Amino acid sequence: MPQQQPSPSPTPAKKKKVRVPRVVNGVEQMVEIEVDDVGGPGWGPNDKHAVLNHRMTRVDGALKVSGAARYTHDIRLPNMLYGRILRCPHAHARLKTFDSSAASKIAGVKSVIQTPLKEFRFAGSPVAAVAAITPEIAQDAVRAIVVEYEVLPHVVRADDAIKAGAPKVVEEESNLQQKGKQGDPQKADAAFKDCDAIIEAEYRTPRIHHACLETHGMVVDYSGGDSAIIYASTQGTFTIPGDAAEALGLPQSAVTATVQHMGGGFGSKFGIGIEGLLACKLSKETKAPVKLLLTRYDEFVMAGNRSGSWQKMKAGVKKDGTIAALQATQYRLGGLGGGSQAGQPYVYRVADFYREVYALHTNEDSSIAMRAPGHPQASFAMESLVDELAYKIGMDPVAFRKKNLRDEAYHRQLDRAARAIGWERRNSTPGGGAGPLKRGIGCAVGTWGGGGNDQCKVDVTVSRDGSVVVAVGTQDLGTGTRTFTRAIVAEELGLQVPDVVDQIGNSKLGSANPSGGSTTAASLAPSVKDAAYKARMAVAEKIAALFGNPKPEEIVFTDGKVTGAGNSMTWTQVCAALPPAGITVRGEWRSDLQARGVHGVSFAEVEVDVETGKVRPIKMVQVQDCGLPLNRLTMESQVNGGMIQSLGMALWEGRVMDADLGLQLNPSFMDYKLAGSLEIPEMVPIIDDDDKREVVIGMAEACIIPSLGALANAVFNACGVRVRDLPITPDKILMALNGRKAA
Amino acid sequence: MKKSRGIGDGQTPSHDPSRRRFLKGVGIAGAGAAVADRLWIDGEATESDAQAKGPRALSGTVPVVLDINGQKKTVQVEPRTTLLNTLRNHLEPPITGAKLVCDMGTCGSCTVVLDGKPVYSCLILAVDAVGKQITTVEGLGTPEKLNAVQNAFVEHDALMCGFCTPGFVTTISAYLKKNPNPTLAEVREACKGNFCRCGTYPRVFEAALAAAKAGANS
């Protein structure tokens, strides 16, 4: 890799303070930083771009459709060993004896190591790892290890964990931990007196699996020398080398992490992880490269999950549609972890509210970040409650939302999506209409931050033959990072996307933030823009003589041509006048090129068979803003993807635990139901072009949030009963219908 | 107090009746018996051996000649090795377009075309693929020369992370040979054995229909 030379910075720039999100383990926290208050051009009007805000096919598309893209799973090195993990079969147990003698005797087994754990607090907790010459033999070795456990009492259901005398997940600690409260309980309580209608209800969402098709893991290329390369399936190239170096006993500078293509993360792939540490230890011990990728079963039981939720809500509304009071007790169900849940009343304006938030622990693996951590859970509960209030006072649910949403963006988006789905077609009487197939429409809204931070350092090199390279260590999760990175440079230099080459996914390149919290675009794009602008100025300066020395900013780069003082030459012609090594510049983040705060609304139409309880999604519409859409084609794909993952959560997905055994009953795609081709409704992703903000804002997480509520509300509108416990499976609908008839 | 082994083989579903699952479970002693009529076992493992000495771990590999993307490849594998793992872990150079995702025939990411039919390569043993024409996604087109389905996938952005994509591409390419002018409903039906987690389905359907229109077989 060529040495990159940062450009000498000009006069010391003015500084300014900005608040930015920093992502730790996929969860964003706000911090204040100081950045250069520098100039440079802005993005310009969103509808005036030559390359950006168009429909660009992704630059790695041809590699991915032909099997040529090499993922971490595809790496195979000479003498490479395969790692496998032995997991504890009990929800809570202590290690008594460990015998790996039979495993070690199997031909082809090179190493068996124990994890340092002596007490296991969930079924699936890693006990040991093996390395062998084939994955099949590694599996044999795992089976041949004999472990004796002292089995301890466990609890895996929230309702059981909260009871007095429940088994303790961690000794000496309560299963219930208060995590925060907000509002005035007395005022909120008093406010109910002035309300015309009150709804009190409980909402639940189960734990959801990321189900990344490429499981967690890495290939450690280390053979006992003084350096190592880590091929990692990760959302954070730079989150790997430090821990890997420590595990291998090497200086961090001797360890390179690389990820060229990544088979899905959704928030679950930050840091080296237990599997990465075990891979490094096996590699260090065997002095051979080790590939340790979780099996699908491992992935379900130990690779993290979206925390479940249990929300007890009470809200009061006035006749004019104003939500005046709200009380919420929010339990985050994160197993060993703390879980996450946005605070109620979510995006709604409620004059007097009070909420208490708790983590309720069980003997399950720790939840971790998953696409918009905490938001789908909170949005589902609040949007269901809002819907119930609207129906209770007989107000149009769209009008009711507008009454209680401050932000004008939601108002225009609600109107737009209502038109797109045909809101007037909704069931005028929930559950009404002839025949067993009932159709209904529902809606909901969501929000996300999506702002950037100052971690991206981007180098642009222009060579004498006119070739352009943009280099930064960031990663492309399939979100289209590569494509917009090239596009920004191409547009600035008056070129097209294929004229620019990228180098990404390598920790020896310029630093970049991990891809969490939808912070990648708003962190990376400004740095790329800054680098591209500096490259344009540097080229202009070097070749100005060709045009009789006009000022660099007077030289125009457009359509592959360079024009100055009335004369025009091709890009290739002017680049021939560059110095032999070409030019290389480094771009830094500019806070003025990005912002935070996106809005989205979702409308869903479903058909409910009231005889079988089956829900068939018919149509989904989502309107999403993001400031400047960098690439319309990939952005629409993200919106589709958000809707589909939300659809899965609403209707099918959820971890199922056996309370007695403490085991997951559906740890495979056979039993954990993902959306499939037969269930996909008509989908309409709409980019909100009425958002005129000329800034980049991340939106990928926002689009998973609102559809849960929209679908649940559509089910109510269709069949007249409300299921407050996701997923909305046929049994729950039939039970609710039955209960209504009995009542 | 309980004495138990780990749940390392926990992903083995008891209700999966496939032959390969059975063979994988019993190891080479059983597998050797099952394939002895066709294959020579490299090593000592035979059924009578296993019976004489009681249960014990055996090892051994067999040479297998596979016809992959029009080329004959010889590879040495244990009889229990799946076609998928043979492609990925044993062939030189590796063929990695087919992805290992569920390893139990539920997701379709490992789909290859076997004698014209899309199949899950994680459910087929390499020794059972002998004498059959195997086409992987690499055999359908290259980045420089994509087939009509691959090209339509790029044009319609029918991929995000791309890990399921080779499976969809092989499934749809094989299907369009059988049915060159499918309806949307037929496309959905054709790829119901393939999962995508990123949520690319609407555009997969678009791409399949566009490829059909463009003449997938031209």
Interface residues (C-beta under 8 A of the other chain):
Chain A: T57 R58 D60 G61 A62 L63 K64 V65 S66 G67 A68 A69 R70 Y71 H73 D74 R76 Y82 R84 I85 L86 R87 C88 P89 H90 K96 K105 I106 A107 G108 A123 G124 V127 A128 T134 P135 E136 I137 Q139 D140 V142 R143 A144 I145 V146 V147 E148 Y149 E150 V151 H210 A211 C212 L213 E214 T215 H261 M262 G263 G264 F266 T295 R296 Y297 V301 L477 G478 T479 G480 L633 T634 E636 S637 Q638 N640 G641 G642 M643 I644 Q645 P667 S668 F669 M670 L674 A675 G676 S677 L678 I680 M683
Chain B: M1 K2 K3 S4 R5 G6 I7 G8 D9 G10 Q11 P13 K24 G27 A57 S59 E78 R80 T81 N85 R88 N89 P94 I95 T96 G97 A98 K99 L100 V101 C102 D103 M104 T106 C107 S109 T136 V137 E138 L140 G141 T142 P143 E144 L146 V149 Q150 N151 F153 V154 E155 D157 L159 M160 C161 G162 F163 C164 T165 P166 V169 V187 R188 E189 C191 K192 N194 F195 C196 R197 C198 G199 T200 Y201 P202 R203 V204 F205
